[in-house]
Amino acid sequence: MESKEKINMQLLECFVPKSKWKIIREATSDGRTLVKINGIAGRFNEENKNKRKYPEKVMKTALEAIQEKVKNRELTGALDHPANTNILLSQSSHLITKLWVDKNEVLWEAEILPTPSGEILKNLIDANVTVGISSRGEGSLIPNEDGSSMVGEDFRLVTYDIVADPSTRGAYATLSESVENKKKVDE
């Protein structure tokens, strides 16, 4: 029997949830319109399109490790994956405001930022362009005999980015405004 050799690398995962994301527009007290996205960001214990499986323990540990950044409004994501795992504020399109687990799904909420990348993201959504969410992290992969890989316990989740082609089933955004918030925006 062959030994399983770990491969260390940057792990970029794109997620496609079954259900569409929700895009919510809210009026703020200073007259701006705050655009929020929420929905499914990923799944664990399920093989994705990249033939990788994230064990529940690995994903929950990674999520716990970045909760302080979420709480402190420090966890931004980019429009498209950058070439490395560094978070650059100049490339930020959204601020992740919540990350939590429900059954085997990672759920999220984010505010679209008034940055150049955030404005591009808003315009894409307004034009009904389908966009997805993708995790960015680093760690090891443990190859399986069937050609798939298991993500190792050293996995470090960096953030979630907006991408064109997610690897997890169903992680695409569509426009969905709440009636109450739409009235506030229209006023």
N, C-alpha and C positions, 0 to 999 in steps of 0.2 A: 504494500500500500504506500502511495506517495505521501510525503509530508505536505501539509498546507503551509505555504510560505506567505507571510504578510507582505503586502505592498503598500507603502506609505505614499500618499498623494493628496492633492487638493481635490475635494469632492464637491462637485456641482450637481445638484439635483433639481430638476424641474418637475413641478407637481401639477396635475390636471385633475381636480376633484370632479365627482359626478355632478354635483350641483354647481350652479354659477355663483360667483361672488356677488355680494351686494355692494353697490356704490351708493352712498348716502350723502346728500348735500345738506348742510346745516348753516343757517345764518348765525354769525357771531355778533357779540355786542358792539364791536367796532365797525360793523357793516360789511365785513368780508364774508365770503362763502367758504366754509370748511368742507372739503371733500374727504370722505372716509371710505375705505375699502374693508370688507371683512368676508370671511369664509374659510374654506379648508386650505391649509398650507402644505400639508403632507400627511403621510400615513406611515405607521411602523408595522412590522411583522408582515409586510406584503412586498413582493418584488415589484420594482418600478420598471419603466421603459429602459433604464440604463442597466438592467439586470442586477440591481443591488437591493438588498434587504437591510433595513434598519431595525435591529432588535428593540423591543419596548424599553428595556433598561437603558440601552445606549441613548435612545432619543430623549427619554425623560431626564436622564442625567445632563445631557447637552442643553435641554430647555431650562432646567433649574439653574445652570451655570450662567445664563444670560438674563435671568429675570431682573436682576438689579439694574442692568442697563435699560431694560424696558421701563421699569419703575421710574428711573431718573430721566426718561425721555432722551436717551443717548443712542438708541439702536436704530440707525438709518439703513436703508437699502438703496440699491442703484437701479437705474433703468438699464437693463442688460448686465450680464456678469462681467466684472472687470477681469483682467488677466491674473490677478493674485487675490489673496484673502484680506488685503488691507481695506478698511472702510475709509473712503475719502469723502469728506463733506461736500467737496466741489462736484461730486457725481451723484449726490443723494437726490432721490426722487420722492421718497416717502419716509415717514417716521413710524416705526412699529410701536403701538401703544398697548397692545395686549397679545400674549401668546399663551395658549392653554391646551390641555388635552381632553378629548371626549372620546371614550372607547379607544379605538386605534387611530384616531385622527388628531392631527395638530391643527388647531384653529388659530386664526389671527385677526387682528384689527390694526389698521394703519391709517394715518392721515397723509394725504398727498401734500407735499411741501410746495410753497411758492418759490421754487428754484427753477432754473432753466429745464432741468430734467423732469421736475414735477409738472411743469407747464406742458411739456411734451406729452407726458403720461395722461394728463387731463384731456388734452386735445385728442389723443388716440382713443380714449374711452368715449369722449363726446362724438367721435366719428364712427363709433361702433366697431372699432378695431379690436379683435380678440387678443388679449394679453394673458399671460400666465404668471405663476409664482414659482420661484426656484430657490432652494436652500443653497447657501454657500458655506463650506466648512473644510476641514482638513482632518485627516486621520488615515488609518490603515484599512485595507480591504483584505479579507480572507477568502481566497478563491474556493468555490465549490466544484465538485466533479462535473456538474451539469453546465458549467460555463458562467454561472451567476456568481455573485460575491456577497459575503456578509460584511457589514461595516463593523470595524473593530471597536473595542471599548475605549480606545484613545481618541475617538471622534470628538472634534471641537466644532460646534456650530458657530459660525461667524454672524450670519444674518440671512434674510430672505430678500431676493432681488426680483424685479419684474422682468419677464423674458417673453419671447415669442413662441418658444416650443418647449413647454414643460414635460417632464418625464413621468409625473404621477398623474393617473387618470383624473380628468375633470377639473383642473385648477385654472380655469379661465374666468375673466371678469366680464360682466355686462352691466349696463346702466339700470339702476333700480332705485327710484327716489321714493322716500316716504311722503305721503300726502301732507302731513303736518309740517314737515321741514320744507317741502316745496312751496307751501303757502308763505312761510317765513322768507324764503329766498325771493319769491315773486314780489313780496311787499317791499 
